Amino acid sequence: MSQNSPMPPNASPGINLRGAVDLSALKNRATTTEPIAPSGGSPYAVDVNEQSFQEFVQLSQKVPVVVALGSGRSQQSAQVNALLEKLMNEHGGKIALGRVDVDASPQIAQAFGAAAVPTVIALIKGQPVPMFEGDLPEDQVREFLAELLKVAASNGVTGNLGGAPEPDAEQQEPPLPPLHQAARDAIDAGDLELAQASYEKALAEKPNDADAKIGLAQVNLMRRAAQLNVVQAEEFRSLAAGDPDDLDAALAVSDLDVTGGHVEDALARLVKYIGTHFGPERDTARVRLLALYDVVGVGDPRVSASRQALARALF
């Protein structure tokens, strides 16, 4: 894949997103808002600028929206937009696409902290969900959108923009395997020990059960986090800051950072520990890091970046 095109000179890096997009500057500029109307190759795709962006973001309360940051100077941007339009049509209104020309609307790129085009980011209830950069193969983009719909459903965003009938109950996702359902029910009931046992049994029966592996990693993280009160959490943070060789502190703070949404910090902490230690401690940190990869999601760009850093630390 060729290099992404750089952002234009007047699009300096924006804020570091940690759960919300800072759109205050865009809101102040939105004195006159043109109605959003579809254009291009999909009725679910619109051209978005700094004046109409706030209105487009509101759609993310109903359906997940995909923001494609591109440029007329980038052939890759055109290719990504064309592919996304095709996939929007296939999803029949379950996802909306907003195409942004960063040359004309640099503040949108700044708000997302995008440094290159094309960059694709999603929004669910106004919250950012990192997607990908560059021109990926169609099957990989499909995987990103499939994961996006799962995240949206878990947050109650399951609407449809129209143009396609809602699926009947029989056409909904198939029921979970019994052990997976038992684990999910146990989590809902607050019985994390039973949820852990259910996922472990599922893995014992089917060692390559990826969903059970991810579920077990998530439950284990929930159990570890539940065992820490506020005082203990602060103590571990102090220990980690004062003693980078304290493995227990590094593991605890990484857990706290993931549960608090500071994913990059958590992964970077463990990679750094692995790169500066050897023996059993290093392997313990590596195993925990791999488990956190499962929690965050193997397709998450932050995990991909961390894997590269881990490879450098190990070799």
BELQUIUR-V788677 format. One record per helix or strand of 2 or more residues. SS is the DSSP state (~ for helix, > for strand). FROM is the first residue (numbers start at 1). TO is the last residue. If there is no record, write none. Layout:
BEGIN
SS,FROM,TO / SS,FROM,TO
END
This chain:
BEGIN
>,5,6 / ~,24,29 / >,45,48 / ~,53,61 / >,64,70 / ~,75,91 / >,95,101 / ~,106,112 / >,116,117 / >,119,124 / >,127,133 / ~,138,154 / ~,169,171 / ~,178,188 / ~,192,205 / ~,210,226 / ~,230,242 / ~,247,259 / ~,263,276 / ~,280,296 / ~,301,314
END
